Amino acid sequence: MRAKRSALGRTLCRLFGDEAGGVMMEYVILAVLVAAAVVVAVMYFGKNIKGGFNAMSHTVAGESVEAKQTVRDMKRDAKKGERKSEQHRKRISDQ
């Protein structure tokens, strides 16, 4: 019954003729979209998150010199990424 509440569910029920399958299909589609969003987020933010956790673990372990170096490395990488983005933006705008 619940599958008929949404347009996607009604479409799936018409295609497959099974209401339970339609509801299940909605959950599968939702799970795939969530998984895709997680993959994109990890690809985009993964390096920054890793650096942040490294800096925190060095700080907790009392290794302040290593923590400062990790933060400096993260800032340097961020600046490098900003420069690359700016160069890319300029190339696109010049075309």
C-alpha positions as MATLAB code, in Angstrom:
seq = 'MRAKRSALGRTLCRLFGDEAGGVMMEYVILAVLVAAAVVVAVMYFGKNIKGGFNAMSHTVAGESVEAKQTVRDMKRDAKKGERKSEQHRKRISDQ';
ca = [
       0.000    0.000    0.000;
       2.742    2.484    0.892;
       4.285    2.272   -2.566;
       1.269    3.998   -4.071;
       1.849    7.156   -2.039;
       4.736    8.456   -4.149;
       4.937    8.945   -7.889;
       8.067    6.813   -8.088;
       6.366    4.056   -6.128;
       3.290    4.113   -8.369;
       5.497    3.970  -11.457;
       7.473    1.039  -10.091;
       4.279   -0.778   -9.124;
       2.944   -0.353  -12.637;
       6.200   -1.607  -14.109;
       6.719   -4.554  -11.805;
       3.179   -5.193  -10.556;
       4.339   -5.807   -6.981;
       3.770   -3.195   -4.301;
       6.309   -4.695   -1.882;
       8.930   -4.702   -4.617;
       8.172   -1.058   -5.378;
       8.748   -0.030   -1.794;
      11.942   -2.040   -1.678;
      13.090   -0.440   -4.914;
      12.583    3.033   -3.444;
      14.824    2.124   -0.516;
      17.459    0.710   -2.862;
      17.446    3.893   -4.951;
      17.699    6.009   -1.798;
      20.603    3.892   -0.485;
      22.460    4.217   -3.794;
      22.047    8.000   -3.777;
      23.302    8.243   -0.190;
      26.287    6.020   -1.006;
      27.126    8.163   -4.038;
      26.976   11.314   -1.898;
      29.320    9.755    0.675;
      31.813    8.746   -2.024;
      31.819   12.268   -3.477;
      32.243   13.826   -0.026;
      35.156   11.540    0.840;
      36.827   12.244   -2.498;
      36.397   15.983   -2.029;
      37.180   16.337    1.687;
      39.219   13.187    2.386;
      42.663   14.761    2.404;
      41.576   17.605    4.698;
      39.844   15.243    7.103;
      42.896   12.971    7.203;
      45.170   15.933    7.932;
      42.872   17.162   10.672;
      42.806   13.777   12.371;
      46.591   13.497   12.073;
      47.027   16.904   13.698;
      44.612   15.985   16.504;
      46.310   12.638   17.139;
      49.734   14.309   17.312;
      48.356   16.904   19.730;
      46.727   14.292   21.963;
      49.963   12.294   21.983;
      51.851   15.394   23.119;
      53.714   15.756   19.825;
      53.091   19.453   19.300;
      55.933   19.895   16.788;
      54.483   17.196   14.513;
      50.992   18.644   14.942;
      52.186   22.107   13.909;
      53.973   20.631   10.897;
      50.803   18.769    9.861;
      48.777   21.972   10.095;
      51.417   23.843    8.053;
      51.310   21.095    5.416;
      47.522   21.311    5.262;
      47.647   25.088    4.828;
      50.317   24.781    2.119;
      48.219   22.205    0.265;
      45.164   24.438    0.561;
      47.073   27.400   -0.904;
      48.320   25.182   -3.750;
      44.739   24.112   -4.442;
      43.590   27.737   -4.427;
      46.268   28.668   -6.965;
      45.302   25.753   -9.222;
      41.641   26.719   -8.973;
      42.424   30.323   -9.828;
      44.520   29.289  -12.840;
      41.741   26.997  -14.024;
      39.143   29.745  -13.583;
      41.306   32.170  -15.604;
      41.767   29.620  -18.410;
      38.029   29.088  -18.604;
      37.199   32.791  -18.572;
      39.772   33.518  -21.327;
      38.108   31.123  -23.762;
];
